[in-house]
Amino acid sequence: MWGLSLQLDGSHHDWFEGRGPRCALMTYIDNTSSRVSARFYEYEGTIPALDSFAQYVRRYGVPHSVYTDKHTTYRALGEPTVAQQLVGEKPQSQFERALAELGVTVFHAHSPQAKGRVERLFKTLQDRLVKDLRLAGIATIAAANQFVETWLPHYNRRFAVQPAQAVDLHRPSPTARELDRMLCLKTTRVVRRDWTVAHHGQLFQIETQIHTQAVLVEEHLDGTMRITHRGQPLRYHAVISRPVRVMAPTPPAAPRRPVKPKPTHPWHRGILPDHQTTAAPR
């Protein structure tokens, strides 16, 4: 049965043997058939994990579960907030949140042996794939990804196994638009009193009239960004420069008039008040 569970990991290696930059190979292997899907990235992180998973879903469909390690890309390390504790939720990484929206369960292996299939695969790829990249003169990530597109089908035909039950359990992939909205970075931001939102040190002015204190900022894999509220996109524009508040000039203080004592003041009588006494004679 294909698509029941996958193992995912990133392999940091000198794949180009000094001809190009060190990079990471984001690799998926099916636990049942040993079919491999892989793609090169500059690093192992949230964006490469989401993009490589999107590549897998577009090609094969949505699997039921994914096994990963406890890398911070795949597992949130923070403590649950008070709001999450009240509803019994746990903190999620962006990867966990995105896969949960697709209905994919993420399991975290407690040891390398728990995901030994993908660990053994890396030893094979660091031998066979490295040699073939050398023979092809590959020295860049873009060229390596083009090479892998034709190299992996040959590898899978040779080393993938036929499951006992030849049933494809992948669920159909959602539309490209829906997939793009799920496999992205989502961050909740507070709406200020002037209807602006701060994100990554940049201010964005909300143009759509809404009554809310928070919105959702979506950063998509193609570099575009959306600001939404309850699933609806909002119109906005970037604030290039903050408006300078002009302070009104302070009017000069009116000259103080001298205070003239009343006619009944003790000064006019030439005597001291009863509660005051003269100094004691020496």
ZAMARGU-4260 file (C-alpha; in steps of 0.2 Angstrom, whole numbers, plus 5000, padded with zeros to 4 digits):
<rodrens>
0) 5000/5000/5000 | 5008/5016/4994 | 5005/5033/5004 | 5001/5026/5021 | 5016/5033/5029
5) 5032/5042/5023 | 5049/5045/5032 | 5056/5063/5029 | 5073/5070/5033 | 5086/5082/5026
10) 5104/5076/5022 | 5117/5090/5024 | 5132/5084/5014 | 5145/5090/5001 | 5135/5084/4987
15) 5145/5093/4974 | 5162/5088/4981 | 5168/5106/4982 | 5163/5111/4965 | 5148/5120/4972
20) 5140/5125/4989 | 5136/5113/5002 | 5117/5110/5003 | 5103/5099/5010 | 5094/5085/5001
25) 5076/5085/5007 | 5071/5066/5005 | 5055/5057/5007 | 5054/5038/5006 | 5038/5027/5007
30) 5038/5015/5021 | 5029/5002/5011 | 5037/5003/4994 | 5053/5012/4997 | 5049/5024/4983
35) 5060/5039/4985 | 5056/5058/4981 | 5070/5071/4984 | 5075/5089/4980 | 5090/5100/4984
40) 5089/5116/4994 | 5102/5128/5002 | 5097/5122/5019 | 5085/5112/5029 | 5071/5123/5036
45) 5053/5127/5035 | 5052/5134/5018 | 5062/5119/5010 | 5051/5107/5020 | 5035/5115/5014
50) 5041/5116/4996 | 5047/5099/4995 | 5031/5092/5002 | 5021/5102/4990 | 5032/5094/4976
55) 5028/5077/4983 | 5009/5080/4984 | 5008/5087/4967 | 5016/5072/4960 | 5008/5058/4971
60) 4994/5065/4981 | 4992/5067/5000 | 4999/5054/5011 | 4991/5049/5028 | 5006/5052/5039
65) 5024/5058/5039 | 5038/5052/5051 | 5051/5065/5055 | 5064/5069/5068 | 5063/5082/5082
70) 5072/5096/5072 | 5064/5113/5076 | 5057/5114/5058 | 5046/5099/5061 | 5042/5101/5080
75) 5037/5116/5090 | 5048/5118/5106 | 5038/5131/5115 | 5026/5129/5129 | 5007/5131/5126
80) 4999/5147/5128 | 4985/5150/5141 | 4973/5150/5126 | 4980/5133/5120 | 4979/5126/5137
85) 4961/5130/5139 | 4956/5121/5123 | 4968/5107/5126 | 4980/5111/5111 | 4998/5110/5109
90) 5010/5122/5100 | 5013/5118/5082 | 5027/5122/5070 | 5023/5130/5054 | 5026/5113/5046
95) 5014/5104/5058 | 5001/5117/5056 | 5002/5116/5037 | 5001/5097/5036 | 4987/5097/5049
100) 4977/5108/5037 | 4980/5094/5024 | 4974/5081/5036 | 4992/5073/5037 | 4998/5067/5054
105) 5015/5071/5059 | 5025/5058/5070 | 5042/5063/5078 | 5054/5049/5080 | 5063/5048/5097
110) 5079/5040/5089 | 5088/5038/5072 | 5084/5019/5073 | 5065/5024/5072 | 5067/5031/5055
115) 5081/5020/5050 | 5074/5018/5032 | 5078/5036/5027 | 5095/5035/5037 | 5101/5020/5027
120) 5095/5029/5011 | 5106/5043/5014 | 5121/5032/5015 | 5116/5025/4998 | 5113/5042/4990
125) 5129/5049/4997 | 5138/5036/4987 | 5128/5033/4971 | 5121/5050/4968 | 5137/5060/4972
130) 5146/5049/4959 | 5133/5052/4946 | 5133/5071/4950 | 5152/5071/4947 | 5151/5062/4931
135) 5138/5074/4925 | 5148/5089/4930 | 5134/5096/4941 | 5139/5110/4952 | 5124/5120/4956
140) 5107/5117/4966 | 5096/5121/4951 | 5106/5109/4939 | 5106/5096/4952 | 5087/5097/4954
145) 5085/5095/4935 | 5097/5080/4936 | 5087/5072/4950 | 5071/5073/4940 | 5078/5060/4928
150) 5089/5051/4940 | 5076/5046/4953 | 5064/5037/4941 | 5078/5025/4936 | 5083/5023/4954
155) 5065/5019/4960 | 5062/5006/4946 | 5078/4997/4952 | 5076/4998/4970 | 5058/5001/4975
160) 5048/4985/4980 | 5030/4980/4975 | 5019/4980/4991 | 5009/4965/4996 | 4994/4975/4992
165) 4996/4986/4977 | 4984/4999/4983 | 4987/5018/4982 | 4981/5026/4998 | 4986/5043/4993
170) 4972/5055/4994 | 4969/5067/4979 | 4979/5083/4979 | 4969/5099/4982 | 4969/5112/4969
175) 4985/5122/4966 | 4977/5137/4974 | 4971/5128/4990 | 4988/5119/4991 | 4997/5136/4990
180) 4986/5143/5004 | 4989/5128/5016 | 5008/5125/5013 | 5013/5143/5018 | 5019/5152/5033
185) 5004/5159/5043 | 5007/5172/5057 | 4994/5181/5068 | 4997/5200/5069 | 4988/5213/5080
190) 4979/5227/5071 | 4984/5244/5078 | 4973/5259/5081 | 4978/5267/5064 | 4974/5251/5055
195) 4992/5246/5052 | 5000/5229/5054 | 5018/5226/5058 | 5027/5211/5051 | 5046/5208/5049
200) 5049/5226/5053 | 5038/5233/5040 | 5021/5242/5042 | 5006/5238/5031 | 4991/5249/5030
205) 4974/5239/5030 | 4962/5247/5017 | 4947/5235/5020 | 4936/5241/5034 | 4935/5227/5047
210) 4931/5226/5065 | 4944/5215/5072 | 4960/5216/5083 | 4970/5203/5074 | 4973/5197/5056
215) 4982/5183/5048 | 4998/5186/5038 | 5001/5172/5025 | 5018/5171/5017 | 5017/5160/5001
220) 5031/5149/4994 | 5032/5160/4978 | 5036/5175/4988 | 5019/5183/4988 | 5010/5189/5004
225) 4992/5190/5009 | 4983/5197/5024 | 4967/5189/5028 | 4953/5189/5041 | 4942/5174/5043
230) 4948/5167/5027 | 4944/5183/5017 | 4959/5192/5009 | 4961/5211/5014 | 4966/5225/5004
235) 4982/5233/5010 | 4998/5242/5005 | 5015/5244/5012 | 5019/5260/5022 | 5035/5267/5014
240) 5038/5280/5027 | 5030/5283/5044 | 5020/5300/5044 | 5029/5313/5055 | 5019/5321/5068
245) 5020/5340/5068 | 5019/5347/5085 | 5009/5364/5086 | 5020/5378/5092 | 5018/5382/5110
250) 5011/5400/5112 | 5022/5411/5123 | 5017/5413/5141 | 5008/5429/5146 | 5018/5441/5157
255) 5014/5439/5175 | 5006/5454/5183 | 5013/5460/5200 | 5002/5456/5214 | 4996/5471/5224
260) 4992/5467/5243 | 4974/5471/5249 | 4972/5486/5260 | 4968/5475/5275 | 4985/5466/5273
265) 4996/5466/5288 | 5010/5475/5278 | 4999/5490/5277 | 4997/5490/5296 | 5015/5488/5299
270) 5013/5474/5312 | 5015/5455/5311 | 5001/5442/5312 | 4997/5435/5329 | 5004/5418/5324
275) 5021/5424/5321 | 5034/5430/5334 | 5049/5440/5334 | 5066/5432/5336 | 5072/5430/5354
280) 5084/5443/5360 | 5102/5437/5362
</rodrens>
